[in-house]
């Protein structure tokens, strides 16, 4: 890891991304996506966040390398989540961090501000592989009715509300994450009135929405690969396609669904084919702003557009 050629490769990549990020006016972006190193390096404002996926935890030499990378990248702090024995327990991690790493902080992604935290799992609260898709939502939500399923900390909801959506509904099983989403709304000067934060299983919510006859213009469907809520498991490979079809049924003509999965056993072409067969929608790839060297483990995103002419907002 301490090899100079690898360090220079990462620095070159970081410089490239810093230039792109400056153009995009963002403090949050991915510097490295594996690149043969089995790690992901991301910048969240003043903090460098490293996901370490090697079979062995980082050595002192590795940590010195990461500290140097943080300095060279303009970050005051660094943190490493070292995934140990991931095959037996994907949630097991060994965390190392600089002494002054903050428990809470804020950073900007374009015009959006997000609350970030180091004490709530293996992510600080913002998935950077969706940055381009959040920008699309920001730029294309005026007057739209937006549904954000598996909302997590509601970053897509913030983008929609800042983009002047008429109403945004954020659905998640965790009230803590929904409260975090409300904090993100407040950080952006957005009222929560007129928007909805709903604690519910996304599958149950889709059933209720269909029963009530609710209609949306944009739906975000970006679930975890696996989760469990009150003993009820969720398996993306089994449930994503039926959920995508249910989402399309709730769309107004011309409406869109963003479908995304990180499931490594599901390749992009199979996902496209299965979505096309189930929904009969027009499909286009979702955006990403970094080179992917590990296609299987990276987010596979597709936009589905329902046939018909959209009703323009008045």
C-alpha positions as CSV (number, residue, x, y, z in Angstrom):
1,X,0.0,0.0,0.0
2,X,2.9,2.3,0.7
3,X,4.3,1.9,-2.8
4,X,5.0,5.3,-4.3
5,X,3.4,4.3,-7.7
6,X,0.1,3.6,-6.0
7,X,0.3,6.8,-4.0
8,X,1.0,8.8,-7.2
9,X,-1.9,7.0,-9.0
10,X,-4.3,8.0,-6.2
11,X,-3.0,11.5,-6.1
12,X,-3.5,11.9,-9.8
13,X,-7.0,10.6,-9.5
14,X,-7.7,12.9,-6.6
15,X,-6.4,15.9,-8.6
16,X,-8.7,14.9,-11.5
17,X,-11.7,14.7,-9.3
18,X,-10.9,17.9,-7.4
19,X,-10.9,19.7,-10.8
20,X,-14.3,18.2,-11.7
21,X,-15.7,18.9,-8.3
22,X,-14.6,22.5,-8.5
23,X,-16.6,22.9,-11.8
24,X,-19.6,21.2,-10.1
25,X,-19.2,23.4,-7.0
26,X,-19.2,20.5,-4.6
27,X,-17.3,19.5,-1.5
28,X,-18.5,15.9,-1.6
29,X,-17.2,13.5,-4.2
30,X,-15.6,10.1,-4.7
31,X,-11.8,10.2,-5.3
32,X,-11.1,6.5,-5.8
33,X,-13.4,3.6,-6.7
34,X,-11.3,0.6,-5.9
35,X,-8.8,1.2,-8.8
36,X,-7.2,-2.2,-8.0
37,X,-6.6,-1.3,-4.4
38,X,-9.8,-2.8,-2.8
39,X,-10.7,0.5,-1.2
40,X,-13.1,3.4,-1.8
41,X,-11.9,6.9,-0.9
42,X,-14.4,9.7,-0.6
43,X,-14.3,13.3,0.4
44,X,-17.0,14.9,2.5
45,X,-15.9,18.5,3.0
46,X,-13.0,18.5,5.4
47,X,-13.2,14.8,6.0
48,X,-11.6,11.9,4.0
49,X,-13.7,8.7,4.4
50,X,-12.1,5.4,3.4
51,X,-13.9,2.1,3.0
52,X,-11.2,-0.6,3.3
53,X,-12.2,-3.9,1.7
54,X,-9.0,-5.8,2.0
55,X,-9.0,-9.1,3.9
56,X,-6.5,-7.8,6.5
57,X,-7.0,-4.6,8.5
58,X,-4.9,-1.5,7.6
59,X,-1.4,-1.5,9.0
60,X,0.3,1.5,10.5
61,X,2.1,2.1,7.2
62,X,-1.3,2.0,5.5
63,X,-2.7,4.5,7.9
64,X,0.3,6.8,7.4
65,X,-0.4,6.6,3.7
66,X,-4.0,7.6,4.2
67,X,-3.1,10.5,6.5
68,X,-0.7,11.8,3.8
69,X,-3.4,11.4,1.2
70,X,-5.8,13.4,3.3
71,X,-3.3,16.2,3.6
72,X,-2.6,16.2,-0.1
73,X,-6.3,16.2,-0.8
74,X,-6.9,19.2,1.4
75,X,-8.7,17.3,4.2
76,X,-8.2,18.1,7.8
77,X,-9.4,14.7,9.0
78,X,-9.4,11.0,7.9
79,X,-11.3,7.9,8.9
80,X,-11.0,4.3,7.8
81,X,-13.7,1.6,8.0
82,X,-11.7,-1.6,7.7
83,X,-14.0,-4.5,6.8
84,X,-12.7,-7.6,8.5
85,X,-13.8,-11.1,7.6
86,X,-16.6,-9.6,5.4
87,X,-17.6,-13.0,4.0
88,X,-18.7,-14.2,7.4
89,X,-20.1,-10.9,8.7
90,X,-20.5,-8.0,6.3
91,X,-21.3,-5.6,9.1
92,X,-18.1,-6.3,11.1
93,X,-15.6,-3.4,10.8
94,X,-12.5,-2.1,12.4
95,X,-12.5,1.7,12.5
96,X,-9.4,3.9,12.7
97,X,-9.4,7.7,12.5
98,X,-7.4,10.8,13.0
99,X,-7.6,12.1,16.6
100,X,-9.7,15.2,15.8
101,X,-12.2,13.5,13.5
102,X,-15.6,15.1,14.2
103,X,-18.6,13.2,15.3
104,X,-20.9,15.5,13.3
105,X,-20.2,18.1,10.6
106,X,-21.8,19.6,7.4
107,X,-20.6,19.6,3.8
108,X,-22.0,20.9,0.5
109,X,-22.9,19.1,-2.7
110,X,-23.6,21.8,-5.2
111,X,-26.3,24.0,-3.7
112,X,-27.3,21.4,-1.1
113,X,-26.0,21.1,2.4
114,X,-26.0,17.9,4.3
115,X,-25.6,16.9,8.0
116,X,-23.0,14.1,8.2
117,X,-22.1,11.8,11.1
118,X,-19.4,9.4,12.1
119,X,-21.4,7.5,14.7
120,X,-24.2,6.0,12.6
121,X,-22.7,3.1,10.7
122,X,-20.4,2.6,7.7
123,X,-21.6,5.7,5.8
124,X,-21.6,9.3,7.1
125,X,-25.2,9.7,5.7
126,X,-24.7,10.5,2.0
127,X,-24.1,8.0,-0.8
128,X,-21.8,9.8,-3.3
129,X,-22.3,7.3,-6.1
130,X,-25.7,9.0,-6.6
131,X,-24.4,12.5,-6.9
132,X,-25.2,12.9,-10.6
133,X,-28.7,11.4,-10.1
134,X,-29.4,13.9,-7.3
135,X,-28.4,16.7,-9.6
136,X,-30.9,15.4,-12.2
137,X,-33.6,15.4,-9.5
138,X,-32.6,18.9,-8.4
139,X,-32.9,20.2,-12.0
140,X,-36.1,18.3,-13.0
141,X,-38.5,18.5,-10.1
142,X,-40.3,21.7,-10.6
143,X,-44.0,21.1,-9.8
144,X,-43.4,17.4,-9.4
145,X,-44.9,15.0,-6.9
146,X,-41.9,13.0,-5.7
147,X,-41.8,9.7,-3.8
148,X,-38.5,8.7,-2.2
149,X,-38.5,5.1,-1.0
150,X,-35.9,3.7,1.3
151,X,-35.2,7.4,1.9
152,X,-32.3,6.9,4.4
153,X,-31.3,10.5,5.3
154,X,-33.5,12.0,2.5
155,X,-30.8,13.4,0.3
156,X,-32.9,12.8,-2.9
157,X,-35.8,14.5,-1.0
158,X,-33.7,17.5,-0.3
159,X,-32.8,17.7,-4.0
160,X,-36.4,17.5,-5.1
161,X,-37.6,20.1,-2.6
162,X,-34.8,22.5,-3.5
163,X,-35.9,21.9,-7.1
164,X,-39.3,23.2,-6.2
165,X,-41.2,19.9,-6.2
166,X,-44.9,20.4,-5.3
167,X,-44.7,17.7,-2.6
168,X,-42.0,15.2,-1.6
169,X,-42.8,12.0,0.3
170,X,-39.9,10.3,2.1
171,X,-40.5,6.7,3.2
172,X,-38.2,4.7,5.5
173,X,-38.6,2.2,8.3
174,X,-36.3,4.1,10.6
175,X,-37.7,7.2,12.4
176,X,-34.1,8.2,13.3
177,X,-33.2,8.5,9.6
178,X,-36.3,10.4,8.9
179,X,-35.5,12.8,11.7
180,X,-32.0,13.2,10.1
181,X,-33.8,13.9,6.8
182,X,-35.7,16.7,8.5
183,X,-32.4,18.1,9.8
184,X,-31.2,18.1,6.2
185,X,-34.3,20.0,5.1
186,X,-33.6,22.6,7.9
187,X,-30.0,22.9,6.8
188,X,-31.2,23.9,3.4
189,X,-33.8,26.4,4.6
190,X,-36.6,24.0,3.5
191,X,-39.9,23.8,5.4
192,X,-41.2,20.4,6.2
193,X,-44.8,21.6,5.8
194,X,-46.3,20.4,2.6
195,X,-43.8,17.4,2.5
196,X,-44.2,14.0,4.2
197,X,-41.9,11.9,6.3
198,X,-43.5,8.5,6.6
199,X,-42.2,5.6,8.8
200,X,-43.2,2.5,6.8
201,X,-41.9,-0.5,5.0
202,X,-41.6,0.6,1.4
203,X,-43.5,-2.5,0.1
204,X,-46.4,-1.7,2.4
205,X,-46.4,1.9,1.4
206,X,-46.6,1.0,-2.3
207,X,-49.6,-1.2,-1.5
208,X,-51.3,1.6,0.4
209,X,-50.5,4.1,-2.4
210,X,-52.1,1.9,-5.0
211,X,-55.2,1.3,-2.8
212,X,-55.6,5.1,-2.3
213,X,-55.0,5.9,-6.0
214,X,-52.0,8.2,-5.3
215,X,-50.0,9.3,-8.3
216,X,-46.4,10.6,-8.5
217,X,-44.3,12.2,-11.2
218,X,-40.9,10.9,-9.9
219,X,-40.1,7.9,-7.7
220,X,-36.7,6.9,-6.3
221,X,-36.2,3.2,-5.7
222,X,-32.7,2.7,-4.3
223,X,-33.0,-0.1,-1.7
224,X,-30.3,-2.0,0.2
225,X,-29.3,-5.4,-1.2
226,X,-30.6,-7.0,2.0
227,X,-32.3,-5.7,5.1
228,X,-34.7,-6.9,7.8
229,X,-37.5,-4.9,9.4
230,X,-39.5,-6.5,12.3
231,X,-38.4,-9.9,11.2
232,X,-39.5,-9.3,7.6
233,X,-36.5,-9.7,5.3
234,X,-35.9,-7.7,2.1
235,X,-33.9,-9.3,-0.7
236,X,-33.3,-7.0,-3.6
237,X,-32.8,-9.9,-6.1
238,X,-36.3,-11.1,-5.3
239,X,-38.2,-7.9,-4.7
240,X,-36.7,-5.1,-6.7
241,X,-38.3,-5.9,-10.1
242,X,-41.9,-6.3,-8.7
243,X,-41.4,-3.1,-6.7
244,X,-40.2,-1.3,-9.8
245,X,-43.4,-2.5,-11.6
246,X,-45.5,-1.2,-8.8
247,X,-43.8,2.1,-8.9
248,X,-44.5,2.5,-12.6
249,X,-48.1,1.7,-12.0
250,X,-48.2,4.8,-9.6
251,X,-46.6,7.1,-12.2
252,X,-48.3,9.8,-14.1
253,X,-47.8,9.6,-17.9
254,X,-44.3,10.7,-18.7
255,X,-43.2,10.1,-15.1
256,X,-39.8,8.6,-14.1
257,X,-38.5,5.9,-11.7
258,X,-34.9,5.8,-10.7
259,X,-34.0,2.1,-10.0
260,X,-30.6,1.4,-8.4
261,X,-28.9,-1.6,-6.8
262,X,-25.4,-2.4,-5.6
263,X,-26.0,-6.2,-5.6
264,X,-22.8,-7.7,-7.0
265,X,-24.5,-10.9,-8.3
266,X,-26.8,-8.8,-10.6
267,X,-25.1,-7.5,-13.7
268,X,-26.3,-4.4,-15.5
269,X,-27.5,-6.1,-18.6
270,X,-29.6,-8.6,-16.7
271,X,-31.1,-5.8,-14.7
272,X,-32.0,-3.9,-17.8
273,X,-33.6,-6.9,-19.5
274,X,-35.7,-7.8,-16.5
275,X,-36.9,-4.2,-15.9
276,X,-37.8,-3.8,-19.6
277,X,-39.8,-7.1,-19.6
278,X,-41.6,-6.2,-16.4
279,X,-42.4,-2.6,-16.9
280,X,-42.4,-2.0,-20.7
281,X,-40.9,1.4,-20.0
282,X,-38.2,3.4,-21.9
283,X,-34.9,2.9,-20.1
284,X,-31.8,5.1,-20.0
285,X,-28.7,4.7,-17.8
286,X,-28.3,6.7,-14.6
287,X,-25.4,9.1,-14.2
288,X,-22.1,8.6,-12.5
289,X,-19.1,10.9,-12.3
290,X,-16.2,8.5,-11.7
291,X,-14.6,5.7,-13.6
292,X,-15.7,2.3,-12.4
293,X,-13.1,-0.4,-12.2
294,X,-15.3,-3.0,-10.3
295,X,-18.5,-3.0,-12.3
296,X,-20.1,-5.8,-10.3
297,X,-19.9,-4.1,-6.9
298,X,-20.7,-0.6,-8.1
299,X,-24.2,0.9,-8.3
300,X,-26.2,-0.1,-11.3
301,X,-28.8,2.7,-12.0
302,X,-31.5,3.0,-14.6
303,X,-34.1,5.6,-15.2
304,X,-37.5,4.2,-16.3
305,X,-39.9,6.6,-18.2
306,X,-43.6,5.8,-18.4
307,X,-45.0,6.2,-21.8
308,X,-47.3,9.2,-22.3
309,X,-47.1,12.9,-22.4
310,X,-46.3,14.5,-19.1
311,X,-48.5,17.2,-17.7
312,X,-46.5,20.4,-17.4
313,X,-46.7,22.2,-14.0
314,X,-48.8,25.3,-14.0
